[in-house]
Amino acid sequence: MEKKDKVIVCKDCGKEFTFTVRDQEFYEEKGFTNEPVRCKECRDKKKAERNNRRPNDNRRFNDNRDRF
Ligand SMILES: [Zn+2]
């Protein structure tokens, strides 16, 4: 069956985004069976949140460095 771009409503912000054929192929390649539920913006936001947690771990090192 031929693939087509799909319009999906983002679970987080309610905005419509396009799940392009290219993205669908990428998902298939990765073995993902679920379609994305969030738009790219929200996914990036989630990713950024996850990355923001890391500096907290580094703070421990900085605290130690201050003590020396
Ligand atoms: Zn969104």
N, CA, C, O and the ligand as a Tripos MOL2 file, in Angstrom:
@<TRIPOS>MOLECULE
protein
  273   271    69     0     0
PROTEIN
NO_CHARGES

@<TRIPOS>ATOM
      1 N           0.8420   -1.2140    0.0000 N.3       1 MET1
      2 CA          0.0000    0.0000    0.0000 C.3       1 MET1
      3 C           0.8690    1.2530    0.0000 C.2       1 MET1
      4 O           1.8870    1.3260    0.6890 O.2       1 MET1
      5 N           0.4540    2.2060   -0.7660 N.am      2 GLU2
      6 CA          1.2340    3.4330   -0.8620 C.3       2 GLU2
      7 C           1.0590    4.2790    0.3910 C.2       2 GLU2
      8 O          -0.0480    4.4340    0.9070 O.2       2 GLU2
      9 N           2.1490    4.8100    0.8590 N.am      3 LYS3
     10 CA          2.0820    5.6480    2.0580 C.3       3 LYS3
     11 C           1.6490    7.0660    1.6930 C.2       3 LYS3
     12 O           1.9140    7.5730    0.6030 O.2       3 LYS3
     13 N           0.9760    7.6710    2.6550 N.am      4 LYS4
     14 CA          0.5560    9.0570    2.4690 C.3       4 LYS4
     15 C           0.8760    9.8410    3.7310 C.2       4 LYS4
     16 O           0.9300    9.2880    4.8290 O.2       4 LYS4
     17 N           1.0860   11.1430    3.5540 N.am      5 ASP5
     18 CA          1.2620   12.0040    4.7210 C.3       5 ASP5
     19 C           0.0150   11.9330    5.5750 C.2       5 ASP5
     20 O          -1.1060   11.9280    5.0660 O.2       5 ASP5
     21 N           0.2240   11.8770    6.8840 N.am      6 LYS6
     22 CA         -0.9210   11.7910    7.7900 C.3       6 LYS6
     23 C          -0.9450   13.0250    8.6660 C.2       6 LYS6
     24 O           0.0960   13.4940    9.1250 O.2       6 LYS6
     25 N          -2.1440   13.5490    8.8950 N.am      7 VAL7
     26 CA         -2.2810   14.6760    9.8140 C.3       7 VAL7
     27 C          -2.7450   14.1390   11.1620 C.2       7 VAL7
     28 O          -3.7780   13.4770   11.2670 O.2       7 VAL7
     29 N          -1.9630   14.4360   12.1820 N.am      8 ILE8
     30 CA         -2.2560   13.9490   13.5320 C.3       8 ILE8
     31 C          -2.4100   15.1470   14.4600 C.2       8 ILE8
     32 O          -1.6950   16.1410   14.3280 O.2       8 ILE8
     33 N          -3.3350   15.0470   15.3880 N.am      9 VAL9
     34 CA         -3.5180   16.1190   16.3640 C.3       9 VAL9
     35 C          -2.6250   15.8250   17.5630 C.2       9 VAL9
     36 O          -2.6750   14.7470   18.1550 O.2       9 VAL9
     37 N          -1.8110   16.8150   17.8990 N.am     10 CYS10
     38 CA         -0.8650   16.6500   18.9950 C.3      10 CYS10
     39 C          -1.6080   16.4740   20.3160 C.2      10 CYS10
     40 O          -2.5600   17.1900   20.6260 O.2      10 CYS10
     41 N          -1.1340   15.4910   21.0810 N.am     11 LYS11
     42 CA         -1.7360   15.1530   22.3660 C.3      11 LYS11
     43 C          -1.4910   16.2640   23.3900 C.2      11 LYS11
     44 O          -2.3010   16.4760   24.2930 O.2      11 LYS11
     45 N          -0.3790   16.9620   23.2420 N.am     12 ASP12
     46 CA         -0.0010   17.9600   24.2410 C.3      12 ASP12
     47 C          -0.5840   19.3400   23.9660 C.2      12 ASP12
     48 O          -1.1800   19.9490   24.8540 O.2      12 ASP12
     49 N          -0.4160   19.8390   22.7430 N.am     13 CYS13
     50 CA         -0.8250   21.2180   22.4660 C.3      13 CYS13
     51 C          -2.0760   21.2910   21.5970 C.2      13 CYS13
     52 O          -2.6250   22.3740   21.3980 O.2      13 CYS13
     53 N          -2.5360   20.1420   21.0720 N.am     14 GLY14
     54 CA         -3.7620   20.1240   20.2820 C.3      14 GLY14
     55 C          -3.6010   20.6470   18.8750 C.2      14 GLY14
     56 O          -4.5770   20.7780   18.1370 O.2      14 GLY14
     57 N          -2.3680   20.9450   18.5010 N.am     15 LYS15
     58 CA         -2.1100   21.4370   17.1520 C.3      15 LYS15
     59 C          -1.9930   20.2640   16.1930 C.2      15 LYS15
     60 O          -1.5730   19.1720   16.5740 O.2      15 LYS15
     61 N          -2.3710   20.5040   14.9450 N.am     16 GLU16
     62 CA         -2.2180   19.4620   13.9360 C.3      16 GLU16
     63 C          -0.8010   19.4700   13.4000 C.2      16 GLU16
     64 O          -0.2130   20.5240   13.1590 O.2      16 GLU16
     65 N          -0.2740   18.2960   13.2230 N.am     17 PHE17
     66 CA          1.0390   18.2070   12.5930 C.3      17 PHE17
     67 C           1.0150   17.0700   11.5930 C.2      17 PHE17
     68 O           0.1490   16.1970   11.6400 O.2      17 PHE17
     69 N           1.9750   17.0940   10.6910 N.am     18 THR18
     70 CA          2.0000   16.1020    9.6240 C.3      18 THR18
     71 C           3.0120   15.0060    9.9240 C.2      18 THR18
     72 O           4.1900   15.2650   10.1690 O.2      18 THR18
     73 N           2.5300   13.8090    9.8980 N.am     19 PHE19
     74 CA          3.3850   12.6360    9.9930 C.3      19 PHE19
     75 C           3.6890   12.2440    8.5570 C.2      19 PHE19
     76 O           2.9320   11.5200    7.9110 O.2      19 PHE19
     77 N           4.8000   12.7350    8.0870 N.am     20 THR20
     78 CA          5.1000   12.6050    6.6620 C.3      20 THR20
     79 C           5.4980   11.1800    6.2960 C.2      20 THR20
     80 O           5.8630   10.3760    7.1530 O.2      20 THR20
     81 N           5.4180   10.8970    5.0240 N.am     21 VAL21
     82 CA          5.8280    9.5900    4.5190 C.3      21 VAL21
     83 C           7.2590    9.2920    4.9430 C.2      21 VAL21
     84 O           7.6020    8.1700    5.3160 O.2      21 VAL21
     85 N           8.0670   10.3150    4.8760 N.am     22 ARG22
     86 CA          9.4730   10.1670    5.2640 C.3      22 ARG22
     87 C           9.5970    9.7520    6.7210 C.2      22 ARG22
     88 O          10.3750    8.8650    7.0730 O.2      22 ARG22
     89 N           8.7950   10.4280    7.5730 N.am     23 ASP23
     90 CA          8.8000   10.0980    8.9900 C.3      23 ASP23
     91 C           8.2980    8.6730    9.2170 C.2      23 ASP23
     92 O           8.8320    7.9270   10.0370 O.2      23 ASP23
     93 N           7.2620    8.3230    8.4710 N.am     24 GLN24
     94 CA          6.7020    6.9820    8.6140 C.3      24 GLN24
     95 C           7.7410    5.9250    8.2630 C.2      24 GLN24
     96 O           7.8400    4.8900    8.9210 O.2      24 GLN24
     97 N           8.5100    6.2020    7.2190 N.am     25 GLU25
     98 CA          9.5570    5.2710    6.8220 C.3      25 GLU25
     99 C          10.6440    5.1910    7.8880 C.2      25 GLU25
    100 O          11.1880    4.1230    8.1700 O.2      25 GLU25
    101 N          10.9420    6.3420    8.4680 N.am     26 PHE26
    102 CA         11.9370    6.4040    9.5350 C.3      26 PHE26
    103 C          11.4790    5.5660   10.7240 C.2      26 PHE26
    104 O          12.2520    4.8050   11.3050 O.2      26 PHE26
    105 N          10.2130    5.7240   11.0670 N.am     27 TYR27
    106 CA          9.6490    4.9630   12.1930 C.3      27 TYR27
    107 C           9.7240    3.4680   11.9100 C.2      27 TYR27
    108 O          10.0970    2.6770   12.7770 O.2      27 TYR27
    109 N           9.3690    3.0970   10.6970 N.am     28 GLU28
    110 CA          9.3880    1.6940   10.3200 C.3      28 GLU28
    111 C          10.7930    1.1270   10.4240 C.2      28 GLU28
    112 O          11.0070    0.0180   10.9150 O.2      28 GLU28
    113 N          11.7390    1.9190    9.9490 N.am     29 GLU29
    114 CA         13.1330    1.5270    9.9810 C.3      29 GLU29
    115 C          13.5960    1.2520   11.4000 C.2      29 GLU29
    116 O          14.3620    0.3250   11.6620 O.2      29 GLU29
    117 N          13.1040    2.0960   12.3170 N.am     30 LYS30
    118 CA         13.4880    1.9730   13.7200 C.3      30 LYS30
    119 C          12.6910    0.8740   14.4240 C.2      30 LYS30
    120 O          12.9910    0.5040   15.5590 O.2      30 LYS30
    121 N          11.6750    0.3610   13.7340 N.am     31 GLY31
    122 CA         10.8640   -0.6930   14.3280 C.3      31 GLY31
    123 C           9.7730   -0.1820   15.2400 C.2      31 GLY31
    124 O           9.1870   -0.9440   16.0080 O.2      31 GLY31
    125 N           9.4950    1.1250   15.1570 N.am     32 PHE32
    126 CA          8.4110    1.6840   15.9630 C.3      32 PHE32
    127 C           7.0750    1.2860   15.3360 C.2      32 PHE32
    128 O           6.8730    1.4350   14.1310 O.2      32 PHE32
    129 N           6.1880    0.7900   16.1550 N.am     33 THR33
    130 CA          4.8840    0.4060   15.6220 C.3      33 THR33
    131 C           3.8330    1.4630   15.9160 C.2      33 THR33
    132 O           2.7680    1.4770   15.2980 O.2      33 THR33
    133 N           4.1300    2.3410   16.8510 N.am     34 ASN34
    134 CA          3.1630    3.3870   17.2010 C.3      34 ASN34
    135 C           3.4030    4.6500   16.3960 C.2      34 ASN34
    136 O           4.5420    4.9960   16.0830 O.2      34 ASN34
    137 N           2.3320    5.3230   16.0710 N.am     35 GLU35
    138 CA          2.4570    6.6220   15.4280 C.3      35 GLU35
    139 C           2.7770    7.6570   16.4990 C.2      35 GLU35
    140 O           2.4390    7.4830   17.6700 O.2      35 GLU35
    141 N           3.4310    8.7300   16.0830 N.am     36 PRO36
    142 CA          3.7270    9.7720   17.0720 C.3      36 PRO36
    143 C           2.4380   10.4140   17.5760 C.2      36 PRO36
    144 O           1.4790   10.5630   16.8190 O.2      36 PRO36
    145 N           2.4130   10.7890   18.8370 N.am     37 VAL37
    146 CA          1.2190   11.4320   19.3910 C.3      37 VAL37
    147 C           1.4670   12.9050   19.6560 C.2      37 VAL37
    148 O           0.5390   13.6570   19.9540 O.2      37 VAL37
    149 N           2.7340   13.3160   19.5470 N.am     38 ARG38
    150 CA          3.0700   14.7210   19.7920 C.3      38 ARG38
    151 C           3.7260   15.3230   18.5680 C.2      38 ARG38
    152 O           4.4020   14.6370   17.8020 O.2      38 ARG38
    153 N           3.5110   16.6370   18.3940 N.am     39 CYS39
    154 CA          4.1590   17.3280   17.2970 C.3      39 CYS39
    155 C           5.6520   17.4760   17.6060 C.2      39 CYS39
    156 O           6.1110   17.2190   18.7190 O.2      39 CYS39
    157 N           6.3710   17.8900   16.5960 N.am     40 LYS40
    158 CA          7.8190   17.9860   16.7600 C.3      40 LYS40
    159 C           8.2010   18.9640   17.8760 C.2      40 LYS40
    160 O           9.1290   18.7270   18.6500 O.2      40 LYS40
    161 N           7.4560   20.0630   17.9280 N.am     41 GLU41
    162 CA          7.7370   21.0750   18.9480 C.3      41 GLU41
    163 C           7.6560   20.4840   20.3530 C.2      41 GLU41
    164 O           8.5410   20.6800   21.1850 O.2      41 GLU41
    165 N           6.5680   19.7570   20.5860 N.am     42 CYS42
    166 CA          6.3640   19.1820   21.9140 C.3      42 CYS42
    167 C           7.3800   18.0890   22.1940 C.2      42 CYS42
    168 O           7.8360   17.9160   23.3240 O.2      42 CYS42
    169 N           7.7240   17.3560   21.1480 N.am     43 ARG43
    170 CA          8.7390   16.3220   21.3340 C.3      43 ARG43
    171 C          10.0730   16.9560   21.6850 C.2      43 ARG43
    172 O          10.7900   16.4700   22.5610 O.2      43 ARG43
    173 N          10.4040   18.0450   20.9990 N.am     44 ASP44
    174 CA         11.6490   18.7470   21.2900 C.3      44 ASP44
    175 C          11.6360   19.2930   22.7100 C.2      44 ASP44
    176 O          12.6490   19.2820   23.4090 O.2      44 ASP44
    177 N          10.4500   19.7770   23.1250 N.am     45 LYS45
    178 CA         10.3180   20.3200   24.4690 C.3      45 LYS45
    179 C          10.5890   19.2240   25.5020 C.2      45 LYS45
    180 O          11.3130   19.4260   26.4780 O.2      45 LYS45
    181 N           9.9890   18.0690   25.2590 N.am     46 LYS46
    182 CA         10.1870   16.9300   26.1640 C.3      46 LYS46
    183 C          11.6590   16.5600   26.2310 C.2      46 LYS46
    184 O          12.2060   16.2800   27.2970 O.2      46 LYS46
    185 N          12.2760   16.5670   25.0700 N.am     47 LYS47
    186 CA         13.6850   16.2080   24.9890 C.3      47 LYS47
    187 C          14.5180   17.2070   25.7830 C.2      47 LYS47
    188 O          15.4340   16.8330   26.5160 O.2      47 LYS47
    189 N          14.1820   18.4840   25.6220 N.am     48 ALA48
    190 CA         14.9160   19.5420   26.3060 C.3      48 ALA48
    191 C          14.7550   19.4070   27.8160 C.2      48 ALA48
    192 O          15.6970   19.6140   28.5800 O.2      48 ALA48
    193 N          13.5300   19.0520   28.2290 N.am     49 GLU49
    194 CA         13.2870   18.8620   29.6560 C.3      49 GLU49
    195 C          14.1810   17.7660   30.2020 C.2      49 GLU49
    196 O          14.7590   17.8810   31.2830 O.2      49 GLU49
    197 N          14.2750   16.7030   29.4260 N.am     50 ARG50
    198 CA         15.0990   15.5760   29.8580 C.3      50 ARG50
    199 C          16.5520   16.0000   29.9660 C.2      50 ARG50
    200 O          17.2520   15.6140   30.9020 O.2      50 ARG50
    201 N          17.0030   16.7980   29.0010 N.am     51 ASN51
    202 CA         18.3840   17.2470   29.0070 C.3      51 ASN51
    203 C          18.6580   18.2220   30.1370 C.2      51 ASN51
    204 O          19.7680   18.2930   30.6630 O.2      51 ASN51
    205 N          17.6290   18.9690   30.4990 N.am     52 ASN52
    206 CA         17.7990   19.9590   31.5620 C.3      52 ASN52
    207 C          18.0150   19.3100   32.9150 C.2      52 ASN52
    208 O          18.5240   19.9420   33.8400 O.2      52 ASN52
    209 N          17.6330   18.0610   33.0290 N.am     53 ARG53
    210 CA         17.8020   17.3900   34.3060 C.3      53 ARG53
    211 C          19.2570   17.0520   34.5780 C.2      53 ARG53
    212 O          19.6740   16.9080   35.7270 O.2      53 ARG53
    213 N          20.0160   16.9290   33.5060 N.am     54 ARG54
    214 CA         21.4040   16.5120   33.6750 C.3      54 ARG54
    215 C          22.2490   17.5010   34.4810 C.2      54 ARG54
    216 O          23.0410   17.0730   35.3210 O.2      54 ARG54
    217 N          22.1070   18.8040   34.2530 N.am     55 PRO55
    218 CA         22.9220   19.7490   35.0290 C.3      55 PRO55
    219 C          22.7930   19.5600   36.5340 C.2      55 PRO55
    220 O          23.7250   19.8730   37.2750 O.2      55 PRO55
    221 N          21.6480   19.0520   36.9970 N.am     56 ASN56
    222 CA         21.4800   18.8020   38.4200 C.3      56 ASN56
    223 C          22.4760   17.7590   38.9270 C.2      56 ASN56
    224 O          22.9820   17.8330   40.0470 O.2      56 ASN56
    225 N          22.7330   16.7910   38.0600 N.am     57 ASP57
    226 CA         23.7120   15.7790   38.4470 C.3      57 ASP57
    227 C          25.1020   16.3930   38.4980 C.2      57 ASP57
    228 O          25.9230   16.0290   39.3400 O.2      57 ASP57
    229 N          25.3550   17.3200   37.5950 N.am     58 ASN58
    230 CA         26.6600   17.9480   37.5470 C.3      58 ASN58
    231 C          26.8810   18.8670   38.7430 C.2      58 ASN58
    232 O          28.0130   19.1210   39.1550 O.2      58 ASN58
    233 N          25.7650   19.3610   39.2910 N.am     59 ARG59
    234 CA         25.8910   20.3030   40.3970 C.3      59 ARG59
    235 C          26.6330   19.6490   41.5660 C.2      59 ARG59
    236 O          27.3680   20.3080   42.3010 O.2      59 ARG59
    237 N          26.4260   18.3570   41.7180 N.am     60 ARG60
    238 CA         27.1000   17.6480   42.7930 C.3      60 ARG60
    239 C          28.6110   17.7660   42.6440 C.2      60 ARG60
    240 O          29.3430   17.9620   43.6140 O.2      60 ARG60
    241 N          29.0540   17.6380   41.3920 N.am     61 PHE61
    242 CA         30.4880   17.7510   41.1430 C.3      61 PHE61
    243 C          30.9660   19.1690   41.4530 C.2      61 PHE61
    244 O          32.0290   19.3780   42.0380 O.2      61 PHE61
    245 N          30.1470   20.1280   41.0410 N.am     62 ASN62
    246 CA         30.5260   21.5250   41.2830 C.3      62 ASN62
    247 C          30.5950   21.8250   42.7670 C.2      62 ASN62
    248 O          31.4810   22.5540   43.2140 O.2      62 ASN62
    249 N          29.6660   21.2690   43.5360 N.am     63 ASP63
    250 CA         29.6820   21.4820   44.9780 C.3      63 ASP63
    251 C          30.9710   20.9530   45.5780 C.2      63 ASP63
    252 O          31.6060   21.5910   46.4180 O.2      63 ASP63
    253 N          31.3320   19.7720   45.1190 N.am     64 ASN64
    254 CA         32.5580   19.1710   45.6270 C.3      64 ASN64
    255 C          33.7780   20.0220   45.2760 C.2      64 ASN64
    256 O          34.7110   20.1910   46.0610 O.2      64 ASN64
    257 N          33.7150   20.5480   44.0460 N.am     65 ARG65
    258 CA         34.8530   21.3400   43.5990 C.3      65 ARG65
    259 C          34.9750   22.6090   44.4580 C.2      65 ARG65
    260 O          36.0780   23.0750   44.7470 O.2      65 ARG65
    261 N          33.8290   23.1490   44.8550 N.am     66 ASP66
    262 CA         33.8450   24.3650   45.6770 C.3      66 ASP66
    263 C          34.4820   24.0830   47.0330 C.2      66 ASP66
    264 O          35.1340   24.9510   47.6130 O.2      66 ASP66
    265 N          34.2940   22.8900   47.5260 N.am     67 ARG67
    266 CA         34.8100   22.5420   48.8440 C.3      67 ARG67
    267 C          36.3310   22.4440   48.8500 C.2      67 ARG67
    268 O          36.9800   22.7110   49.8610 O.2      67 ARG67
    269 N          36.8830   22.0570   47.7120 N.am     68 PHE68
    270 CA         38.3340   21.8810   47.6830 C.3      68 PHE68
    271 C          39.1060   23.1830   47.6480 C.2      68 PHE68
    272 O          40.3370   23.1710   47.6210 O.2      68 PHE68
    273 ZN          2.3810   19.7800   20.2420 Zn       69 ZN69
@<TRIPOS>BOND
     1     1     2 1
     2     2     3 1
     3     3     4 2
     4     3     5 am
     5     5     6 1
     6     6     7 1
     7     7     8 2
     8     7     9 am
     9     9    10 1
    10    10    11 1
    11    11    12 2
    12    11    13 am
    13    13    14 1
    14    14    15 1
    15    15    16 2
    16    15    17 am
    17    17    18 1
    18    18    19 1
    19    19    20 2
    20    19    21 am
    21    21    22 1
    22    22    23 1
    23    23    24 2
    24    23    25 am
    25    25    26 1
    26    26    27 1
    27    27    28 2
    28    27    29 am
    29    29    30 1
    30    30    31 1
    31    31    32 2
    32    31    33 am
    33    33    34 1
    34    34    35 1
    35    35    36 2
    36    35    37 am
    37    37    38 1
    38    38    39 1
    39    39    40 2
    40    39    41 am
    41    41    42 1
    42    42    43 1
    43    43    44 2
    44    43    45 am
    45    45    46 1
    46    46    47 1
    47    47    48 2
    48    47    49 am
    49    49    50 1
    50    50    51 1
    51    51    52 2
    52    51    53 am
    53    53    54 1
    54    54    55 1
    55    55    56 2
    56    55    57 am
    57    57    58 1
    58    58    59 1
    59    59    60 2
    60    59    61 am
    61    61    62 1
    62    62    63 1
    63    63    64 2
    64    63    65 am
    65    65    66 1
    66    66    67 1
    67    67    68 2
    68    67    69 am
    69    69    70 1
    70    70    71 1
    71    71    72 2
    72    71    73 am
    73    73    74 1
    74    74    75 1
    75    75    76 2
    76    75    77 am
    77    77    78 1
    78    78    79 1
    79    79    80 2
    80    79    81 am
    81    81    82 1
    82    82    83 1
    83    83    84 2
    84    83    85 am
    85    85    86 1
    86    86    87 1
    87    87    88 2
    88    87    89 am
    89    89    90 1
    90    90    91 1
    91    91    92 2
    92    91    93 am
    93    93    94 1
    94    94    95 1
    95    95    96 2
    96    95    97 am
    97    97    98 1
    98    98    99 1
    99    99   100 2
   100    99   101 am
   101   101   102 1
   102   102   103 1
   103   103   104 2
   104   103   105 am
   105   105   106 1
   106   106   107 1
   107   107   108 2
   108   107   109 am
   109   109   110 1
   110   110   111 1
   111   111   112 2
   112   111   113 am
   113   113   114 1
   114   114   115 1
   115   115   116 2
   116   115   117 am
   117   117   118 1
   118   118   119 1
   119   119   120 2
   120   119   121 am
   121   121   122 1
   122   122   123 1
   123   123   124 2
   124   123   125 am
   125   125   126 1
   126   126   127 1
   127   127   128 2
   128   127   129 am
   129   129   130 1
   130   130   131 1
   131   131   132 2
   132   131   133 am
   133   133   134 1
   134   134   135 1
   135   135   136 2
   136   135   137 am
   137   137   138 1
   138   138   139 1
   139   139   140 2
   140   139   141 am
   141   141   142 1
   142   142   143 1
   143   143   144 2
   144   143   145 am
   145   145   146 1
   146   146   147 1
   147   147   148 2
   148   147   149 am
   149   149   150 1
   150   150   151 1
   151   151   152 2
   152   151   153 am
   153   153   154 1
   154   154   155 1
   155   155   156 2
   156   155   157 am
   157   157   158 1
   158   158   159 1
   159   159   160 2
   160   159   161 am
   161   161   162 1
   162   162   163 1
   163   163   164 2
   164   163   165 am
   165   165   166 1
   166   166   167 1
   167   167   168 2
   168   167   169 am
   169   169   170 1
   170   170   171 1
   171   171   172 2
   172   171   173 am
   173   173   174 1
   174   174   175 1
   175   175   176 2
   176   175   177 am
   177   177   178 1
   178   178   179 1
   179   179   180 2
   180   179   181 am
   181   181   182 1
   182   182   183 1
   183   183   184 2
   184   183   185 am
   185   185   186 1
   186   186   187 1
   187   187   188 2
   188   187   189 am
   189   189   190 1
   190   190   191 1
   191   191   192 2
   192   191   193 am
   193   193   194 1
   194   194   195 1
   195   195   196 2
   196   195   197 am
   197   197   198 1
   198   198   199 1
   199   199   200 2
   200   199   201 am
   201   201   202 1
   202   202   203 1
   203   203   204 2
   204   203   205 am
   205   205   206 1
   206   206   207 1
   207   207   208 2
   208   207   209 am
   209   209   210 1
   210   210   211 1
   211   211   212 2
   212   211   213 am
   213   213   214 1
   214   214   215 1
   215   215   216 2
   216   215   217 am
   217   217   218 1
   218   218   219 1
   219   219   220 2
   220   219   221 am
   221   221   222 1
   222   222   223 1
   223   223   224 2
   224   223   225 am
   225   225   226 1
   226   226   227 1
   227   227   228 2
   228   227   229 am
   229   229   230 1
   230   230   231 1
   231   231   232 2
   232   231   233 am
   233   233   234 1
   234   234   235 1
   235   235   236 2
   236   235   237 am
   237   237   238 1
   238   238   239 1
   239   239   240 2
   240   239   241 am
   241   241   242 1
   242   242   243 1
   243   243   244 2
   244   243   245 am
   245   245   246 1
   246   246   247 1
   247   247   248 2
   248   247   249 am
   249   249   250 1
   250   250   251 1
   251   251   252 2
   252   251   253 am
   253   253   254 1
   254   254   255 1
   255   255   256 2
   256   255   257 am
   257   257   258 1
   258   258   259 1
   259   259   260 2
   260   259   261 am
   261   261   262 1
   262   262   263 1
   263   263   264 2
   264   263   265 am
   265   265   266 1
   266   266   267 1
   267   267   268 2
   268   267   269 am
   269   269   270 1
   270   270   271 1
   271   271   272 2
@<TRIPOS>SUBSTRUCTURE
     1 MET1         2 RESIDUE 1 A MET
     2 GLU2         6 RESIDUE 1 A GLU
     3 LYS3        10 RESIDUE 1 A LYS
     4 LYS4        14 RESIDUE 1 A LYS
     5 ASP5        18 RESIDUE 1 A ASP
     6 LYS6        22 RESIDUE 1 A LYS
     7 VAL7        26 RESIDUE 1 A VAL
     8 ILE8        30 RESIDUE 1 A ILE
     9 VAL9        34 RESIDUE 1 A VAL
    10 CYS10       38 RESIDUE 1 A CYS
    11 LYS11       42 RESIDUE 1 A LYS
    12 ASP12       46 RESIDUE 1 A ASP
    13 CYS13       50 RESIDUE 1 A CYS
    14 GLY14       54 RESIDUE 1 A GLY
    15 LYS15       58 RESIDUE 1 A LYS
    16 GLU16       62 RESIDUE 1 A GLU
    17 PHE17       66 RESIDUE 1 A PHE
    18 THR18       70 RESIDUE 1 A THR
    19 PHE19       74 RESIDUE 1 A PHE
    20 THR20       78 RESIDUE 1 A THR
    21 VAL21       82 RESIDUE 1 A VAL
    22 ARG22       86 RESIDUE 1 A ARG
    23 ASP23       90 RESIDUE 1 A ASP
    24 GLN24       94 RESIDUE 1 A GLN
    25 GLU25       98 RESIDUE 1 A GLU
    26 PHE26      102 RESIDUE 1 A PHE
    27 TYR27      106 RESIDUE 1 A TYR
    28 GLU28      110 RESIDUE 1 A GLU
    29 GLU29      114 RESIDUE 1 A GLU
    30 LYS30      118 RESIDUE 1 A LYS
    31 GLY31      122 RESIDUE 1 A GLY
    32 PHE32      126 RESIDUE 1 A PHE
    33 THR33      130 RESIDUE 1 A THR
    34 ASN34      134 RESIDUE 1 A ASN
    35 GLU35      138 RESIDUE 1 A GLU
    36 PRO36      142 RESIDUE 1 A PRO
    37 VAL37      146 RESIDUE 1 A VAL
    38 ARG38      150 RESIDUE 1 A ARG
    39 CYS39      154 RESIDUE 1 A CYS
    40 LYS40      158 RESIDUE 1 A LYS
    41 GLU41      162 RESIDUE 1 A GLU
    42 CYS42      166 RESIDUE 1 A CYS
    43 ARG43      170 RESIDUE 1 A ARG
    44 ASP44      174 RESIDUE 1 A ASP
    45 LYS45      178 RESIDUE 1 A LYS
    46 LYS46      182 RESIDUE 1 A LYS
    47 LYS47      186 RESIDUE 1 A LYS
    48 ALA48      190 RESIDUE 1 A ALA
    49 GLU49      194 RESIDUE 1 A GLU
    50 ARG50      198 RESIDUE 1 A ARG
    51 ASN51      202 RESIDUE 1 A ASN
    52 ASN52      206 RESIDUE 1 A ASN
    53 ARG53      210 RESIDUE 1 A ARG
    54 ARG54      214 RESIDUE 1 A ARG
    55 PRO55      218 RESIDUE 1 A PRO
    56 ASN56      222 RESIDUE 1 A ASN
    57 ASP57      226 RESIDUE 1 A ASP
    58 ASN58      230 RESIDUE 1 A ASN
    59 ARG59      234 RESIDUE 1 A ARG
    60 ARG60      238 RESIDUE 1 A ARG
    61 PHE61      242 RESIDUE 1 A PHE
    62 ASN62      246 RESIDUE 1 A ASN
    63 ASP63      250 RESIDUE 1 A ASP
    64 ASN64      254 RESIDUE 1 A ASN
    65 ARG65      258 RESIDUE 1 A ARG
    66 ASP66      262 RESIDUE 1 A ASP
    67 ARG67      266 RESIDUE 1 A ARG
    68 PHE68      270 RESIDUE 1 A PHE
    69 ZN69       273 GROUP 0 **** ****
